[in-house]
Amino acid sequence: MNKPIRLVIADDHDLVRQGIRSFVETHADLAIVGEAGDAAHAVKICAQHKPDVALIDLVMPGGGIEATRAIRAASPSTQVVLLTSFEDVQQIVAAIQAGALSCLLKDVDADALADALRKAAQGEAVLHARIAARLMDALRRGVEPGSGMLESLSQRERETLTLVAEGLSNQMIAERLGIGEKTVKTHVSNVLGKLNVSDRTQAAVFAWKSGMKQRTES
């Protein structure tokens, strides 16, 4: 009997991971070797276990795109399959450019998910039909990758990005928005992931270039 396909699953929702775990346990040729609730932990586990496939949530603390890029760097043999609830073309294109092999919507049925994982282990890509249709439509219309990334931000994330562009620290942002500093850190992490940037300075530049925040000259 062939060795089972070794998986790492990363999603910030415990129930999602539990559901995937329960599903995987019914397949003798699939085995979970690690779980994570954020990008940093996912990268650490993949670097340690070198799984065949990493099943990554596109929108989670630290960002699925950043996680994908880092996982591919830390474990080049690991194929990344992204799960997402959103049919955001710009995000998906950015994820593929970061090294993701496949992208599935979270409403994918169990058999299709198992098939995608098996194909990923063989280096074969799978795109959810609705995602593929949106990508084709974007190509026909000449949509620029990344042109709609701001639209993927929640209202609170947009507010956080605006204050980051003003140069405020997490503590100052927390005071301005009336929320906890830990919550601010989560918002900043999500913003970096969704905008596909690696630090606050790049996020600020993104905000300035997009016209979302006008840079104040000293």
C-alpha positions as a Python dict, from the first residue, in 0.01 Angstrom:
ca = {
    (1, 'M'): (0, 0, 0),
    (2, 'N'): (128, 347, -90),
    (3, 'K'): (204, 591, 187),
    (4, 'P'): (-85, 830, 262),
    (5, 'I'): (-74, 1186, 133),
    (6, 'R'): (54, 1399, 421),
    (7, 'L'): (-151, 1714, 485),
    (8, 'V'): (-129, 2030, 690),
    (9, 'I'): (-453, 2224, 730),
    (10, 'A'): (-466, 2590, 831),
    (11, 'D'): (-783, 2785, 909),
    (12, 'D'): (-859, 3027, 1190),
    (13, 'H'): (-1197, 2864, 1255),
    (14, 'D'): (-1183, 2556, 1479),
    (15, 'L'): (-1506, 2418, 1335),
    (16, 'V'): (-1369, 2430, 981),
    (17, 'R'): (-1055, 2243, 1084),
    (18, 'Q'): (-1263, 1993, 1278),
    (19, 'G'): (-1483, 1932, 974),
    (20, 'I'): (-1184, 1880, 745),
    (21, 'R'): (-1020, 1653, 1001),
    (22, 'S'): (-1333, 1438, 1032),
    (23, 'F'): (-1353, 1413, 653),
    (24, 'V'): (-985, 1325, 610),
    (25, 'E'): (-1007, 1051, 873),
    (26, 'T'): (-1250, 863, 649),
    (27, 'H'): (-986, 833, 373),
    (28, 'A'): (-700, 588, 423),
    (29, 'D'): (-485, 763, 161),
    (30, 'L'): (-499, 1102, 337),
    (31, 'A'): (-336, 1189, 670),
    (32, 'I'): (-314, 1516, 863),
    (33, 'V'): (31, 1577, 1012),
    (34, 'G'): (-34, 1926, 1146),
    (35, 'E'): (-292, 2200, 1199),
    (36, 'A'): (-264, 2577, 1233),
    (37, 'G'): (-492, 2871, 1303),
    (38, 'D'): (-281, 3143, 1143),
    (39, 'A'): (-22, 3197, 872),
    (40, 'A'): (287, 3202, 1094),
    (41, 'H'): (199, 2872, 1259),
    (42, 'A'): (114, 2716, 922),
    (43, 'V'): (455, 2809, 783),
    (44, 'K'): (631, 2676, 1093),
    (45, 'I'): (449, 2341, 1074),
    (46, 'C'): (512, 2303, 702),
    (47, 'A'): (881, 2381, 746),
    (48, 'Q'): (897, 2116, 1016),
    (49, 'H'): (690, 1837, 857),
    (50, 'K'): (737, 1904, 485),
    (51, 'P'): (383, 1782, 400),
    (52, 'D'): (280, 1680, 50),
    (53, 'V'): (-7, 1929, 52),
    (54, 'A'): (-97, 2232, 265),
    (55, 'L'): (-468, 2319, 269),
    (56, 'I'): (-470, 2691, 351),
    (57, 'D'): (-749, 2938, 425),
    (58, 'L'): (-704, 3238, 194),
    (59, 'V'): (-831, 3485, 455),
    (60, 'M'): (-685, 3418, 800),
    (61, 'P'): (-458, 3603, 1043),
    (62, 'G'): (-130, 3666, 866),
    (63, 'G'): (-289, 3614, 525),
    (64, 'G'): (-316, 3306, 308),
    (65, 'I'): (-114, 3470, 34),
    (66, 'E'): (181, 3542, 261),
    (67, 'A'): (148, 3193, 408),
    (68, 'T'): (158, 3043, 59),
    (69, 'R'): (471, 3233, -38),
    (70, 'A'): (648, 3142, 286),
    (71, 'I'): (545, 2776, 275),
    (72, 'R'): (670, 2737, -80),
    (73, 'A'): (1000, 2892, 26),
    (74, 'A'): (1034, 2679, 339),
    (75, 'S'): (917, 2354, 179),
    (76, 'P'): (930, 2366, -204),
    (77, 'S'): (794, 2012, -232),
    (78, 'T'): (471, 2114, -55),
    (79, 'Q'): (183, 2200, -285),
    (80, 'V'): (-59, 2464, -159),
    (81, 'V'): (-435, 2429, -205),
    (82, 'L'): (-630, 2737, -102),
    (83, 'L'): (-978, 2738, 45),
    (84, 'T'): (-1181, 3057, 32),
    (85, 'S'): (-1534, 3181, 90),
    (86, 'F'): (-1486, 3470, -152),
    (87, 'E'): (-1467, 3470, -531),
    (88, 'D'): (-1222, 3763, -536),
    (89, 'V'): (-1028, 3748, -861),
    (90, 'Q'): (-750, 3980, -749),
    (91, 'Q'): (-686, 3784, -432),
    (92, 'I'): (-688, 3454, -616),
    (93, 'V'): (-452, 3577, -888),
    (94, 'A'): (-216, 3710, -620),
    (95, 'A'): (-230, 3374, -440),
    (96, 'I'): (-148, 3183, -758),
    (97, 'Q'): (140, 3422, -825),
    (98, 'A'): (261, 3353, -470),
    (99, 'G'): (279, 2982, -550),
    (100, 'A'): (-64, 2830, -483),
    (101, 'L'): (-140, 2533, -706),
    (102, 'S'): (-517, 2508, -662),
    (103, 'C'): (-803, 2720, -530),
    (104, 'L'): (-1137, 2591, -404),
    (105, 'L'): (-1443, 2754, -257),
    (106, 'K'): (-1541, 2639, 90),
    (107, 'D'): (-1870, 2504, -42),
    (108, 'V'): (-1676, 2236, -234),
    (109, 'D'): (-1819, 1889, -172),
    (110, 'A'): (-1616, 1624, 9),
    (111, 'D'): (-1541, 1410, -297),
    (112, 'A'): (-1419, 1711, -497),
    (113, 'L'): (-1196, 1819, -208),
    (114, 'A'): (-1045, 1471, -180),
    (115, 'D'): (-987, 1466, -556),
    (116, 'A'): (-818, 1810, -545),
    (117, 'L'): (-587, 1700, -262),
    (118, 'R'): (-487, 1385, -446),
    (119, 'K'): (-423, 1579, -766),
    (120, 'A'): (-223, 1841, -577),
    (121, 'A'): (5, 1569, -440),
    (122, 'Q'): (75, 1481, -805),
    (123, 'G'): (131, 1845, -900),
    (124, 'E'): (-202, 1878, -1084),
    (125, 'A'): (-393, 2205, -1040),
    (126, 'V'): (-766, 2235, -970),
    (127, 'L'): (-976, 2551, -978),
    (128, 'H'): (-1333, 2565, -856),
    (129, 'A'): (-1563, 2611, -1157),
    (130, 'R'): (-1696, 2949, -1038),
    (131, 'I'): (-1343, 3075, -970),
    (132, 'A'): (-1229, 2963, -1314),
    (133, 'A'): (-1526, 3142, -1471),
    (134, 'R'): (-1443, 3465, -1287),
    (135, 'L'): (-1078, 3443, -1386),
    (136, 'M'): (-1172, 3396, -1750),
    (137, 'D'): (-1410, 3691, -1732),
    (138, 'A'): (-1140, 3907, -1571),
    (139, 'L'): (-894, 3812, -1845),
    (140, 'R'): (-1147, 3900, -2113),
    (141, 'R'): (-1210, 4237, -1952),
    (142, 'G'): (-838, 4303, -1897),
    (143, 'V'): (-866, 4339, -1520),
    (144, 'E'): (-531, 4414, -1358),
    (145, 'P'): (-430, 4174, -1079),
    (146, 'G'): (-449, 4357, -746),
    (147, 'S'): (-676, 4634, -877),
    (148, 'G'): (-958, 4537, -643),
    (149, 'M'): (-767, 4439, -331),
    (150, 'L'): (-903, 4729, -129),
    (151, 'E'): (-1254, 4599, -190),
    (152, 'S'): (-1158, 4280, -4),
    (153, 'L'): (-1100, 4476, 318),
    (154, 'S'): (-1373, 4503, 579),
    (155, 'Q'): (-1476, 4849, 698),
    (156, 'R'): (-1270, 4810, 1015),
    (157, 'E'): (-969, 4689, 817),
    (158, 'R'): (-998, 4994, 590),
    (159, 'E'): (-1005, 5220, 897),
    (160, 'T'): (-700, 5041, 1033),
    (161, 'L'): (-515, 5079, 703),
    (162, 'T'): (-591, 5451, 696),
    (163, 'L'): (-441, 5494, 1043),
    (164, 'V'): (-140, 5278, 954),
    (165, 'A'): (-84, 5513, 658),
    (166, 'E'): (-88, 5802, 906),
    (167, 'G'): (201, 5635, 1087),
    (168, 'L'): (9, 5545, 1403),
    (169, 'S'): (128, 5258, 1624),
    (170, 'N'): (-99, 4968, 1718),
    (171, 'Q'): (-156, 5124, 2059),
    (172, 'M'): (-253, 5458, 1906),
    (173, 'I'): (-484, 5287, 1655),
    (174, 'A'): (-648, 5096, 1940),
    (175, 'E'): (-712, 5419, 2126),
    (176, 'R'): (-843, 5594, 1814),
    (177, 'L'): (-1084, 5312, 1724),
    (178, 'G'): (-1178, 5219, 2079),
    (179, 'I'): (-1073, 4856, 2043),
    (180, 'G'): (-808, 4633, 2201),
    (181, 'E'): (-448, 4639, 2084),
    (182, 'K'): (-465, 4263, 2019),
    (183, 'T'): (-761, 4322, 1788),
    (184, 'V'): (-564, 4591, 1606),
    (185, 'K'): (-277, 4345, 1554),
    (186, 'T'): (-524, 4099, 1398),
    (187, 'H'): (-665, 4371, 1169),
    (188, 'V'): (-316, 4477, 1060),
    (189, 'S'): (-220, 4116, 993),
    (190, 'N'): (-534, 4066, 784),
    (191, 'V'): (-469, 4387, 590),
    (192, 'L'): (-112, 4280, 506),
    (193, 'G'): (-236, 3942, 388),
    (194, 'K'): (-523, 4077, 179),
    (195, 'L'): (-305, 4343, 15),
    (196, 'N'): (-26, 4091, -42),
    (197, 'V'): (236, 4311, 127),
    (198, 'S'): (490, 4213, 390),
    (199, 'D'): (500, 4512, 624),
    (200, 'R'): (324, 4829, 742),
    (201, 'T'): (531, 5057, 519),
    (202, 'Q'): (423, 4869, 206),
    (203, 'A'): (63, 4881, 326),
    (204, 'A'): (90, 5257, 374),
    (205, 'V'): (239, 5299, 27),
    (206, 'F'): (-47, 5091, -114),
    (207, 'A'): (-297, 5323, 58),
    (208, 'W'): (-122, 5632, -77),
    (209, 'K'): (-96, 5499, -432),
    (210, 'S'): (-460, 5389, -434),
    (211, 'G'): (-572, 5737, -334),
    (212, 'M'): (-727, 5595, -19),
    (213, 'K'): (-496, 5808, 191),
    (214, 'Q'): (-326, 6124, 78),
    (215, 'R'): (34, 6142, 199),
    (216, 'T'): (105, 6444, 418),
    (217, 'E'): (434, 6609, 328),
    (218, 'S'): (633, 6742, 620),
}
